[in-house]
Amino acid sequence: MKRITTLTLLLIVSTGLIQAQFSRYIVQFTDKKGTPYTLSNPSAYLSAKALTRRTNQKLTIDSTDLPVNPAYVESIRNIANVTVINTSKWLNQVCIKTTDPNALTTINALPFVKKTNVIAPRVGRNTLTTEMADENNQLPVSVKQTSGTTAFDYGQSFTQIHIHNGDFLHRLGFSGQGMTIAVLDAGFANYLTNPVFDSVRLQGRVLGTWDYISNNNNVNDDHAHGASVFSLLASNRPGVLIGSAPHASYYLLRTEDAATEYPIEEQHWAVAAEFADSVGVDMISTSLGYADFDNSMFNYSYAQRNGKTAMITIAANLAAKKGILVMVAAGNSGANSGEAKYISVPADADSVFTIGSVDKDRNIANTSSWGPNGAGLLKPNVVSLGANAFVATSTGNPTTGSGTSFSCPNIAGLVACLWQVYPELTNMQVMDVIQQSADRTANPDFRFGYGIPDFKKAVVQLTKQNATASSSFNNCIVTINWKSKDDTSTVYSIQKRMPGETNYITIGDIASSSVSFKANSYVFNDTIKAAANNAIQYRIVQNMRSADTTFEIASLQQTLNSVCFPDNTLLALPSPFDQELNVVVNVPEAISNMGIQITDMMGKVMYAMKTNKPAGFYRMPVFTGSWRPGIYDVTVYDNSKHVYKRKVLKK
C-alpha cells in the first residue's frame, strides 16, 4: 500500500532548500470568479450520465462542479519556466512544474492565488511493494466447488466470491451489466494481452484509460498492481478465474507512481476522480493509501488521518457527495505498533466504503490496518477476503496475493452487482444495507468494522424493504395488490386471520413466472362469506427459494363495511322494513337473465326487474314507502328457474 501527506500543511523551508529539492507545486486559487461555466448549464462540463446520477440521487450542482477558471490557469501557464501538469476543479487548484524561484514569486503575487505548496521532488526512487506471489508460484487452474449450482465456473475464485454469497447475486443474473467502475491504481501492465480480460476487451467494456503520471492514455506498460486488482473485478476465464463483476464496464486510471511516494499522487487521484465523475461512473475502486512519504516532512500523523485533512481524503468525500460509491482499501499496516497500525488516507474519509482484509476462515488478516480514523470514526466499514486471494498473473493464470489491495476490489464488484439489482438506491443507502447484512453488524469493532457482508441477506432485506401492498373492499370481495422483486424461484403465500381468531391460515399461493429478477405486480381476490363488520388481518409471505428464505413483505388490515354471507343466499334487509328494502344477493356464477320479484301475500307484484349479472355480490335498493304493512315474498329467478326466496315483514 502507498501513503501520502496533506496539501493543507504549510511548509516552512528556505527558498534555496525548495529549489534544491522540489520542482512540483500546488497552486491554490481564491475563487472561481469570472469562469465562463455556470451552474445552470452543467452539460458543458458533465456528461449526461453524470447528470443522471445526480438526478437519481437528488443531488444538486454546486460550485465544486464548476471547472477552474481557465483564465487563471492560462495566467499560470504563461509565466516563464512553468508547466501546468493538471487541474483539480474540486480543490480549485493546479499542479505545476518549475525550478525557477522567480516564477514562484510571480505566481504568489497574483491576486487570485491563495497559496502555493511544494508537492514532489525533482528526483526520487521508491519501489511499490508487491502484494502477490511471483508468477512462477502458480497454482492449479481449477478447484472443486462445493456449493451446488453456480452462475459461473469460478475456478480458484469461488471461495472469495462465496464468502459473501456473491454467487447468489450472479445466479440471479446480476454480474455488473450496466454498471461503470473506475479503477484508480498504479498501472495495469499487460491487460491488453492477458486472457482473463478477453471478454471485457472484446466487448468494449474498457471505456477509457489515462495515465496521470505520464499524461498519456497508455496504462498497459506500467506497474502490474492495478492489473492484479482489475483481475479481481473483471476476470472471465471459466474454470480458472472469475471476477466479482465480470460484466461491468471500466475506466482504468493510473494515479500512483510506483517509483516515488509524494503528495503529487494525491493530486493525480483527485483529478482522476473528477474525470470519473464527469463521465458518469457509478463507483470508484482504489487500492491505494498514503501515510508516510519518501520525505518525512509530508507524513500524515494519525491525528491528521481524521477524514478532513488530506487532499485525497477531501477529494474522496467530494466524489461520494457526487453520488459515486467510493471503495477504498484500508491499508496493510495492521501488524505495526503504535499509531503506525492505523488506516491510511483516503480510507479515513467518512463517506467512503473502507475495506479491511480477512482470510478464507473469516479471521482478520494481521496486516489489515486498524480503525478508527484519527477523529474516532468507525473504520474499516467492512472486510472481505484479501489474505491469499486469487489474482491473475500476466499470462492469465491464478496466483495468490495478500492485502487490502485485493479485499477492496473483490467486494467492490459484488457491491456493483447489488446496486444493479436496486439501481434506485443512493450510494449511501447501498453502503448502509451492506453494513447491515454483515456478520458483526450488532457489535462492530475497529478491526472488522461491521464484519463480512452477506449479499444474499442484503438482497432479501432490500426486497422486503421495497415491497409495497394495499387492500380494498367492494361487494364482499377484498382485493389485495402487491409489488415485489422476484423470479421463478419465488412463491407468495397469502394468509388471513378473521376477527376473534389467533392464527393465520393460508388462503392462496401465487408463483412468480418472471424469468429475470425484477419488480412484478400481483392481485389476489378474497370473497368474504361470513357476516362481519370488523377488520380482517392479511399478510403476504414471500418464499425466495433461491435464497432458501421466507419473509413477510406486507401486513394489512381491511375493515369490512358491509354484511357478507355465503354463496347461494339471499337477504332482504332490514327486516322488518319501512321506507326502503335492500335486496342483497350473492351468486356463485354469472346469470344472463336474472329476475327479482316482490309480491304481497295476495300475489300482487309490488316490484319486478330483470338484468344480466356476473358472479358476485349485489345490493338493489327498493323504495317501499307506499306499501302496506304485512308480509312480502322476495324471489330471485335465473330466467324461469327459481333461485332464492325470502319472506320479509313491513312494519
FIGUKOL-585987 format. One line per field, with one value per residue (C-alpha): z, x negated, y negated; residue number from 1. Coordinates in pm, 1 decimal. Layout:
BEGIN
z	Z,...
x	X,...
y	Y,...
nr	NUM,...
REM end
This chain:
BEGIN
z	0.0,-68.2,156.5,149.2,308.9,311.3,95.2,368.5,550.7,528.5,464.2,612.4,419.0,265.5,-99.2,-154.1,1.9,-204.9,-522.1,-434.3,-353.3,-524.8,-870.5,-844.9,-659.9,-594.4,-670.5,-490.9,-618.1,-407.0,-608.0,-945.6,-1030.8,-1399.0,-1509.0,-1832.4,-1685.4,-1497.5,-1260.0,-1491.8,-1781.6,-1627.6,-1954.6,-2059.3,-1812.0,-1702.3,-1918.2,-1942.2,-1733.4,-1460.0,-1454.9,-1442.5,-1136.0,-962.4,-1063.7,-946.7,-608.4,-581.0,-572.6,-669.7,-884.3,-677.4,-712.5,-676.5,-1003.3,-1191.4,-1371.5,-1255.1,-1416.8,-1742.9,-1732.7,-1401.5,-1545.3,-1857.4,-1647.5,-1466.1,-1791.3,-1945.4,-1670.8,-1791.3,-1687.8,-1564.1,-1691.8,-1585.8,-1514.5,-1433.3,-1276.7,-995.6,-1003.3,-676.4,-491.0,-715.2,-781.5,-1041.4,-1021.9,-1183.9,-1253.0,-1220.7,-1092.9,-1118.8,-783.9,-969.0,-1125.3,-779.8,-666.9,-967.4,-905.7,-539.1,-631.2,-847.0,-679.8,-740.4,-590.3,-234.4,-173.4,-321.0,-162.2,-258.3,-352.6,-511.2,-560.3,-869.1,-849.9,-629.8,-620.5,-421.0,-504.2,-467.7,-254.2,-449.5,-267.0,-494.5,-540.8,-816.3,-1148.2,-1112.5,-795.2,-990.4,-851.8,-1027.8,-1263.1,-1125.0,-791.0,-693.2,-597.2,-302.7,-338.5,-564.0,-878.0,-971.9,-1239.5,-1340.5,-1334.2,-1081.9,-1069.8,-799.8,-746.5,-582.6,-216.2,-234.3,-408.4,-196.0,138.2,66.5,-106.9,-413.9,-629.5,-526.9,-695.0,-1004.9,-1010.1,-1003.5,-1325.0,-1180.1,-1265.5,-1325.3,-1650.7,-1698.3,-1402.5,-1456.5,-1222.8,-1231.3,-1102.7,-973.2,-925.0,-1014.3,-1363.5,-1547.8,-1704.4,-1993.5,-1953.8,-2333.1,-2377.7,-2055.3,-2138.0,-1821.4,-1971.6,-2314.1,-2251.9,-2113.7,-2402.1,-2688.8,-2569.9,-2548.6,-2176.5,-2102.8,-2172.9,-2130.2,-1986.5,-1873.0,-1715.1,-1494.1,-1428.5,-1794.0,-1929.6,-2196.3,-2245.1,-2219.0,-1887.2,-2031.6,-1981.6,-1618.0,-1283.8,-1251.4,-924.4,-1097.8,-1332.0,-1032.3,-875.4,-1205.1,-1228.3,-907.0,-1069.5,-1438.2,-1494.1,-1704.6,-1768.8,-1684.2,-1466.2,-1385.0,-1251.1,-1245.3,-1116.7,-882.7,-1156.7,-1483.3,-1694.7,-1566.9,-1765.8,-1652.4,-1669.1,-1591.0,-1445.2,-1332.8,-1048.7,-849.7,-933.7,-801.4,-823.5,-565.7,-278.7,-269.1,-230.1,-603.6,-625.5,-417.6,-677.1,-955.8,-766.4,-720.4,-1089.5,-1189.4,-955.3,-1111.1,-1455.0,-1336.1,-1204.0,-1524.8,-1743.7,-1511.0,-1331.6,-1060.2,-846.1,-778.4,-653.9,-534.9,-366.7,-276.3,54.6,199.3,542.2,509.7,223.2,88.5,263.0,617.9,613.4,422.6,653.7,796.3,1167.6,1295.0,1417.2,1062.3,928.0,1056.7,746.5,659.2,629.3,343.0,-8.3,-131.9,155.8,71.4,-292.7,-196.0,15.8,-268.9,-505.7,-262.8,-243.9,-621.2,-575.1,-653.2,-426.7,-338.4,-231.4,-58.4,77.0,449.7,431.7,525.6,840.9,1095.0,1220.0,1303.1,1652.9,1795.6,1567.9,1261.7,1262.3,1175.4,841.2,577.7,364.1,187.3,389.4,670.2,471.8,641.6,320.8,158.5,199.4,367.6,328.5,562.9,496.9,624.8,526.1,395.1,753.1,829.5,1052.2,1037.0,843.1,1083.8,827.1,781.1,913.4,1226.8,1285.3,1393.5,1189.0,1360.7,1460.6,1618.0,1330.2,1289.4,1024.2,836.4,732.0,638.6,547.6,254.2,162.0,99.8,262.2,-4.8,-255.1,-606.8,-872.2,-1228.7,-1343.5,-1665.7,-1853.5,-1703.2,-1458.6,-1090.7,-818.3,-463.7,-318.4,12.3,130.9,145.1,-210.5,-304.4,-49.6,-180.5,-546.8,-451.3,-266.2,-487.4,-777.8,-563.8,-444.8,-811.6,-867.9,-569.9,-688.9,-1025.5,-850.1,-684.1,-901.2,-734.1,-417.7,-338.3,-276.8,97.1,105.9,-68.3,188.2,474.1,359.4,303.1,651.0,795.0,614.7,770.4,1043.6,1311.8,1249.4,1605.3,1754.5,1513.0,1607.3,1482.1,1306.3,1124.0,1113.9,1060.9,951.2,644.5,430.5,307.9,-25.6,-12.5,313.1,159.0,-136.6,98.1,316.8,19.9,-129.5,196.9,239.5,-112.7,-145.8,-145.7,-79.9,-37.6,2.1,-82.8,-16.5,-255.8,-296.5,-27.1,-206.9,-52.6,-330.3,-231.2,-454.3,-405.9,-587.1,-514.0,-689.2,-769.6,-1025.2,-1086.3,-757.9,-565.6,-428.0,-237.1,35.1,113.4,471.3,659.6,1019.6,1088.8,1387.7,1704.4,1555.3,1686.3,1393.4,1027.9,764.1,406.9,161.9,-156.8,-317.0,-622.5,-800.2,-994.9,-1363.4,-1407.3,-1572.7,-1457.9,-1107.1,-1130.9,-981.9,-1055.5,-957.3,-831.7,-745.3,-520.0,-450.8,-131.8,-129.8,221.5,320.9,682.8,841.1,992.7,1023.2,1181.8,1042.9,878.2,904.7,597.7,544.7,237.9,281.8,9.6,-17.3,-211.8,-266.8,-437.2,-113.8,98.8,297.9,371.3,491.2,534.7,289.6,397.4,682.9,600.6,793.3,593.3,750.9,629.0,597.0,460.0,573.5,375.3,365.5,184.4,-184.3,-294.5,-38.0,-44.3,216.3,231.3,476.1,709.0,845.2,934.2,680.6,643.0,369.7,187.7,138.5,28.5,-173.1,-125.2,-333.9,-371.8,-682.5,-745.7,-1124.0,-1395.1,-1460.2,-1808.5,-1726.4,-1353.3,-1228.9,-894.5,-798.0,-476.5,-415.6,-131.7,31.6,-225.2,-510.5,-629.0,-785.3,-599.1,-766.9,-1061.7,-1257.5,-1490.5,-1551.7,-1655.7,-1364.9,-1347.5,-1043.2,-724.4,-461.5,-539.7,-346.8,-505.3,-304.3,-342.0,-218.2,-25.1,137.5,-20.0,62.0,329.6,639.3,608.6,481.1,135.8,-71.0,-232.2,-513.4,-736.9,-1073.5,-1321.3,-1633.6,-1526.8,-1267.8,-904.2,-729.2,-392.1,-192.8,128.4,333.0,484.0,706.4,651.6,966.7
x	0.0,-112.9,-85.4,-63.7,-50.1,197.4,162.8,305.4,-26.0,-219.0,-583.0,-834.7,-1154.0,-1403.4,-1385.6,-1722.4,-1612.1,-1294.1,-1487.4,-1733.4,-1477.0,-1145.1,-1015.6,-640.9,-390.4,-22.6,119.7,449.1,687.4,901.4,1223.0,1377.2,1489.2,1511.0,1540.8,1738.3,1912.2,2241.3,2443.6,2742.0,2565.4,2389.5,2393.5,2097.5,1873.2,2065.1,2184.8,2549.2,2469.5,2312.6,2616.8,2849.6,2664.8,2718.1,3084.4,3149.6,2992.5,3146.3,2807.4,2758.1,2488.0,2264.8,1953.7,1719.3,1860.7,1754.5,1420.6,1132.7,1141.7,949.9,818.8,646.9,489.1,378.7,215.8,11.3,-77.9,-204.1,-463.9,-814.0,-959.6,-622.9,-447.4,-89.3,-61.3,309.9,603.5,845.0,1180.7,1298.9,998.4,973.6,604.3,343.5,34.7,-270.3,-632.9,-904.4,-1258.5,-1254.3,-1212.7,-1122.3,-828.7,-700.7,-736.2,-535.8,-264.7,-226.3,-184.2,122.2,441.9,636.3,368.7,437.9,109.6,-145.4,-270.7,-552.7,-429.0,-704.5,-1083.2,-1295.8,-1407.8,-1348.8,-1305.0,-1077.4,-963.6,-598.8,-583.1,-415.3,-141.0,-115.3,-312.1,-571.6,-431.6,-630.2,-436.0,-130.2,144.0,368.0,609.1,921.6,1063.7,1364.7,1657.2,1866.2,2169.8,2442.9,2541.0,2343.0,2371.4,2006.9,1737.6,1539.9,1220.7,994.1,1221.2,1500.8,1404.9,1351.4,1687.5,1878.4,1761.5,2009.8,2273.3,2175.8,2252.4,2617.2,2613.8,2462.0,2724.9,2995.1,2842.3,2656.9,2288.4,2233.4,2420.3,2472.9,2254.6,1941.9,1642.9,1329.8,1019.9,754.2,421.4,52.1,80.0,239.8,-53.3,33.6,409.0,432.4,296.7,397.0,652.8,856.3,955.9,1056.4,1428.1,1403.4,1172.5,1357.9,1693.6,1558.7,1620.1,1289.7,1442.0,1125.4,775.4,542.7,200.5,185.4,-184.7,-292.8,5.7,99.3,363.5,132.3,169.9,67.3,-308.9,-315.4,-307.8,-126.4,50.2,352.1,382.1,396.2,663.0,851.5,844.4,1046.0,1315.0,1324.1,1168.1,1379.1,1181.0,1415.1,1260.6,967.1,1067.7,1396.8,1412.4,1677.4,1827.0,1720.4,1982.3,1936.3,1768.8,1447.3,1218.0,853.9,677.1,314.3,262.6,-12.9,-382.0,-537.5,-885.4,-828.0,-598.3,-493.4,-171.4,-156.1,12.3,297.9,342.6,341.9,602.9,828.0,805.7,880.4,1179.8,1312.1,1277.1,1456.2,1738.0,1764.8,1805.6,2069.8,1914.2,2118.0,1824.7,1456.0,1239.3,896.0,632.0,405.7,337.7,93.7,-53.3,-433.4,-633.7,-985.0,-1036.0,-901.1,-809.9,-495.3,-394.7,-42.7,-21.4,257.6,439.8,429.4,595.9,920.0,1140.2,1095.1,725.9,557.9,613.6,703.5,949.9,1122.8,1144.9,1280.2,1553.3,1640.9,1667.0,1911.9,2100.5,2149.7,2324.2,2026.9,1976.8,1607.7,1443.1,1104.9,853.9,793.5,416.0,165.9,6.3,206.7,-94.9,-281.2,-298.0,-157.1,9.9,-153.8,105.3,399.9,573.2,416.5,578.2,824.1,951.1,1011.5,1279.5,1616.6,1817.3,1608.5,1650.6,1328.2,1241.7,1029.9,896.7,976.9,869.9,1087.2,1163.2,1302.2,1008.5,879.1,552.6,282.9,167.5,512.9,497.1,685.5,954.0,1082.0,972.1,796.5,1131.1,1261.9,1490.5,1550.5,1320.9,1293.6,1657.7,1649.9,1399.7,1353.1,1118.9,776.9,538.2,423.1,673.7,652.1,545.8,425.6,65.6,-20.9,42.6,389.3,313.0,411.7,168.4,217.3,167.8,249.8,357.1,649.5,545.9,729.4,1010.3,1126.8,1188.8,1316.9,1611.8,1637.9,1755.2,2023.4,2137.3,2180.2,2389.7,2612.4,2658.7,2755.7,3042.5,3163.3,3043.2,3291.8,3079.7,2830.6,2465.5,2509.3,2813.7,2615.3,2338.1,2584.8,2765.6,2434.3,2318.3,2647.3,2602.6,2260.6,2196.0,2090.7,2349.5,2480.2,2134.3,1890.4,1527.9,1213.5,1067.6,1367.4,1592.2,1939.3,1780.5,1819.6,2120.7,2371.0,2517.5,2793.9,2907.9,2876.9,3099.7,3361.7,3354.5,3387.3,3665.3,3854.4,3798.2,3906.2,4213.6,4546.9,4900.9,5255.9,5607.6,5959.1,6311.6,6604.0,6908.4,6783.8,6455.0,6123.8,5875.5,5507.9,5247.4,4872.9,4547.6,4210.9,3895.1,3881.9,3811.4,3934.5,3784.5,4041.5,4380.6,4610.9,4845.9,5149.8,5260.5,5572.5,5684.0,6052.5,6179.2,6153.4,5902.9,5547.5,5373.7,5328.1,5439.8,5308.8,5586.2,5379.1,5037.4,4909.5,4586.8,4381.2,4332.7,4068.3,3756.6,3543.3,3529.9,3734.9,4032.6,4365.4,4722.9,4990.2,5362.4,5547.4,5922.1,6070.7,6450.2,6585.9,6850.9,6920.0,7133.9,6895.5,6840.3,6498.9,6144.4,5969.6,5591.0,5391.8,5023.3,4816.4,4521.4,4254.8,4068.7,3748.0,3638.0,3312.7,3214.8,3362.1,3551.0,3907.0,4006.3,4313.4,4338.5,4675.3,4922.3,5263.2,5581.3,5901.3,6219.8,6548.2,6828.4,7098.7,7270.1,7134.2,7260.2,7203.9,7280.5,7629.4,7800.9,8045.0,8105.8,8377.9,8277.0,8380.2,8648.1,8890.0,8850.6,9023.2,8937.7,8674.0,8596.4,8249.8,8241.2,7894.0,7781.6,7452.7,7446.5,7168.6,7174.1,7299.7,7675.7,7762.5,8123.4,8163.7,8506.0,8611.3,8980.5,9150.1,9515.7,9756.8,9946.4,10226.1,9976.8,9975.7,9642.8,9507.0,9164.9,9002.9,8679.9,8455.9,8084.6,7768.7,7533.5,7185.0,7092.2,7057.9,7230.8,7511.3,7739.3,8059.6,8248.7,8631.0,8836.0,9140.0,9289.9,9638.3,9660.4,9896.7,9767.6,9756.4,9555.0,9393.9,9219.1,8883.2,8784.5,8477.7,8503.3,8245.5,8458.5,8762.0,8571.8,8635.6,8306.5,8373.8,8684.2,8729.5,9024.2,8990.3,9212.9,9308.3,9397.5
y	0.0,-352.2,-654.0,-1039.9,-1392.4,-1678.0,-1981.5,-2196.3,-2153.2,-2478.5,-2409.2,-2650.0,-2599.9,-2833.6,-2924.2,-2765.5,-2437.6,-2436.3,-2499.2,-2225.5,-1958.6,-2031.7,-2104.3,-2038.8,-2254.5,-2303.5,-2647.7,-2706.6,-2972.0,-3200.0,-3161.1,-3076.6,-3427.2,-3503.5,-3142.4,-3103.9,-2798.2,-2821.9,-2609.5,-2647.8,-2473.6,-2172.2,-1978.2,-2194.7,-2009.8,-1698.3,-1409.9,-1308.3,-1001.3,-1214.0,-1438.8,-1137.9,-1008.7,-1340.1,-1349.8,-993.9,-1066.0,-1413.8,-1585.7,-1948.6,-2102.2,-2329.9,-2543.4,-2245.1,-2112.4,-2425.5,-2391.7,-2607.9,-2949.3,-2888.9,-3244.8,-3169.3,-2858.3,-3040.0,-3312.8,-3049.3,-2874.9,-3199.1,-3253.7,-3169.0,-2831.5,-2696.0,-2382.9,-2309.4,-1937.3,-1908.4,-2089.3,-1999.1,-2174.4,-2018.7,-2158.8,-2468.8,-2428.9,-2341.0,-2127.6,-2284.3,-2203.3,-2463.6,-2504.7,-2883.2,-3064.0,-3383.1,-3201.2,-3107.8,-3468.3,-3583.7,-3323.2,-3410.8,-3778.2,-3706.9,-3836.6,-3514.5,-3285.4,-3175.5,-2991.0,-2754.2,-2433.2,-2202.5,-1858.6,-1650.0,-1649.8,-1676.6,-1314.5,-1014.6,-639.0,-416.1,-66.1,26.1,338.6,614.9,797.8,1100.4,1417.3,1440.9,1560.4,1881.9,1958.4,2067.5,2285.0,2538.3,2369.4,2534.9,2638.7,2845.0,2624.9,2733.6,2510.8,2651.4,2468.7,2160.6,1895.5,1932.9,2195.3,1992.1,2194.6,2054.9,1753.8,1950.0,1907.3,1530.3,1485.4,1734.1,1591.9,1310.4,1527.3,1328.4,1630.9,1583.2,1240.4,1395.3,1673.4,1408.2,1273.8,974.9,966.8,595.7,532.8,160.8,60.6,-151.0,-133.9,-349.3,-170.6,-412.2,-236.5,-213.7,-70.8,218.3,400.0,633.2,600.9,574.6,928.1,1102.5,1376.3,1318.2,981.9,1114.9,1057.5,706.0,605.6,772.1,640.1,284.7,253.6,80.9,-258.9,-463.1,-479.5,-754.7,-770.7,-1081.2,-1027.8,-1027.3,-1222.7,-970.3,-702.9,-402.4,-218.0,117.9,73.8,-33.4,146.0,481.9,392.2,240.9,539.0,772.7,554.1,543.0,923.5,949.4,736.9,824.4,1168.6,1401.1,1717.0,2007.7,2276.2,2050.1,1706.6,1515.3,1158.6,1028.2,806.5,973.0,792.7,437.0,158.8,-6.4,-305.8,-225.7,-528.9,-535.0,-782.8,-608.5,-649.0,-328.5,-479.6,-753.5,-839.3,-1205.9,-1405.4,-1471.9,-1132.7,-1272.3,-1544.0,-1286.7,-1084.0,-1386.6,-1477.9,-1117.5,-1105.1,-1426.1,-1272.9,-958.8,-1174.3,-1375.2,-1065.5,-924.4,-628.6,-462.0,-354.5,-406.4,-120.8,-222.2,-8.9,-298.8,-463.1,-715.1,-791.6,-808.1,-957.0,-943.6,-1276.8,-1261.9,-1629.2,-1526.4,-1240.8,-1224.5,-1172.9,-952.6,-1263.6,-1402.7,-1089.1,-1233.7,-1233.4,-1600.5,-1689.2,-1502.2,-1629.1,-1282.1,-1240.4,-1566.8,-1455.1,-1111.9,-1267.6,-1502.3,-1205.5,-1047.0,-1376.9,-1349.7,-1013.6,-789.2,-488.6,-507.7,-179.6,-219.3,33.1,-18.4,33.1,303.9,163.8,362.2,556.0,234.5,93.2,-225.1,-477.9,-323.1,-42.8,-265.5,-319.7,-540.5,-809.7,-822.9,-524.3,-775.0,-961.7,-948.3,-891.8,-618.8,-243.8,-135.0,235.1,447.2,796.9,1147.1,1498.3,1781.3,1890.9,1544.1,1447.1,1090.9,1058.5,940.0,682.8,530.0,174.3,81.6,-174.8,-414.1,-711.9,-999.6,-1153.3,-832.0,-730.6,-356.7,-214.4,12.7,29.1,398.5,669.8,905.5,1186.5,1037.2,1286.8,1532.0,1403.2,1539.0,1288.6,1325.6,1332.6,1150.9,1476.6,1518.4,1796.3,1783.7,1694.9,1574.8,1230.4,1071.3,731.1,494.9,407.6,726.5,735.9,397.2,489.5,834.1,685.6,375.6,587.4,750.6,409.0,314.0,626.9,548.0,190.0,333.8,517.0,196.0,-96.6,-331.3,-338.8,-613.7,-534.8,-586.3,-357.3,-83.5,-117.8,-101.3,212.2,391.4,299.0,422.3,753.7,814.9,1068.8,818.0,550.2,581.1,534.7,366.0,313.8,142.9,448.5,595.2,290.6,434.3,760.3,981.4,877.8,1135.8,1030.7,1288.7,1131.6,786.0,880.6,1025.6,715.6,481.3,691.2,674.9,301.7,212.0,433.6,247.1,372.0,243.8,380.0,264.0,389.9,389.1,612.6,850.0,903.3,800.0,721.6,740.6,576.0,603.4,546.2,704.1,814.1,1183.1,1453.1,1806.0,1922.3,1716.5,1824.7,1590.4,1715.1,1501.1,1556.2,1440.2,1407.5,1343.7,1141.5,1343.4,1590.0,1620.3,1791.4,1707.3,1956.0,1968.1,1885.2,1885.7,1929.5,1745.8,1841.3,1590.9,1658.6,1389.9,1530.2,1235.3,1094.6,777.0,597.5,766.6,682.2,919.9,922.5,1166.2,1159.0,1297.7,1334.5,1283.4,1537.7,1453.3,1188.6,936.7,566.9,599.3,588.6,883.8,921.6,1026.1,1084.6,1168.5,1400.5,1423.7,1751.6,1688.4,2045.8,1948.2,1774.5,2052.1,1792.5,1686.1,1341.7,1125.8,837.2,692.0,687.7,542.2,469.5,447.8,311.8,462.8,211.6,446.4,761.4,1054.6,1411.4,1742.5,1806.1,1914.0,1692.1,1404.6,1138.4,876.1,607.6,465.3,690.7,557.3,276.2,-57.6,-307.5,-103.0,263.3,378.1,695.6,845.4,1141.8,1329.9,1550.2,1805.8,1773.0,1544.0,1520.0,1398.4,1306.9,1262.5,1153.0,1013.5,1010.3,896.3,987.0,935.1,1221.3,1188.3,1248.9,889.9,796.3,494.0,482.5,659.5,617.5,819.6,781.3,964.2,1026.6,1174.8,1377.7,1177.9,973.3,722.6,488.6,348.9,82.5,88.5,-209.6,-86.1,-394.7,-339.2,30.4,153.1,330.1,705.5,998.5,993.2,1261.6,1177.9,1417.7,1429.2,1612.1,1738.7,1700.0,1904.7,2105.4,2024.3,1945.9,1777.5,1690.3,1494.7,1364.8,1021.2,806.8,442.8,261.0
nr	1,2,3,4,5,6,7,8,9,10,11,12,13,14,15,16,17,18,19,20,21,22,23,24,25,26,27,28,29,30,31,32,33,34,35,36,37,38,39,40,41,42,43,44,45,46,47,48,49,50,51,52,53,54,55,56,57,58,59,60,61,62,63,64,65,66,67,68,69,70,71,72,73,74,75,76,77,78,79,80,81,82,83,84,85,86,87,88,89,90,91,92,93,94,95,96,97,98,99,100,101,102,103,104,105,106,107,108,109,110,111,112,113,114,115,116,117,118,119,120,121,122,123,124,125,126,127,128,129,130,131,132,133,134,135,136,137,138,139,140,141,142,143,144,145,146,147,148,149,150,151,152,153,154,155,156,157,158,159,160,161,162,163,164,165,166,167,168,169,170,171,172,173,174,175,176,177,178,179,180,181,182,183,184,185,186,187,188,189,190,191,192,193,194,195,196,197,198,199,200,201,202,203,204,205,206,207,208,209,210,211,212,213,214,215,216,217,218,219,220,221,222,223,224,225,226,227,228,229,230,231,232,233,234,235,236,237,238,239,240,241,242,243,244,245,246,247,248,249,250,251,252,253,254,255,256,257,258,259,260,261,262,263,264,265,266,267,268,269,270,271,272,273,274,275,276,277,278,279,280,281,282,283,284,285,286,287,288,289,290,291,292,293,294,295,296,297,298,299,300,301,302,303,304,305,306,307,308,309,310,311,312,313,314,315,316,317,318,319,320,321,322,323,324,325,326,327,328,329,330,331,332,333,334,335,336,337,338,339,340,341,342,343,344,345,346,347,348,349,350,351,352,353,354,355,356,357,358,359,360,361,362,363,364,365,366,367,368,369,370,371,372,373,374,375,376,377,378,379,380,381,382,383,384,385,386,387,388,389,390,391,392,393,394,395,396,397,398,399,400,401,402,403,404,405,406,407,408,409,410,411,412,413,414,415,416,417,418,419,420,421,422,423,424,425,426,427,428,429,430,431,432,433,434,435,436,437,438,439,440,441,442,443,444,445,446,447,448,449,450,451,452,453,454,455,456,457,458,459,460,461,462,463,464,465,466,467,468,469,470,471,472,473,474,475,476,477,478,479,480,481,482,483,484,485,486,487,488,489,490,491,492,493,494,495,496,497,498,499,500,501,502,503,504,505,506,507,508,509,510,511,512,513,514,515,516,517,518,519,520,521,522,523,524,525,526,527,528,529,530,531,532,533,534,535,536,537,538,539,540,541,542,543,544,545,546,547,548,549,550,551,552,553,554,555,556,557,558,559,560,561,562,563,564,565,566,567,568,569,570,571,572,573,574,575,576,577,578,579,580,581,582,583,584,585,586,587,588,589,590,591,592,593,594,595,596,597,598,599,600,601,602,603,604,605,606,607,608,609,610,611,612,613,614,615,616,617,618,619,620,621,622,623,624,625,626,627,628,629,630,631,632,633,634,635,636,637,638,639,640,641,642,643,644,645,646,647,648,649,650,651
REM end
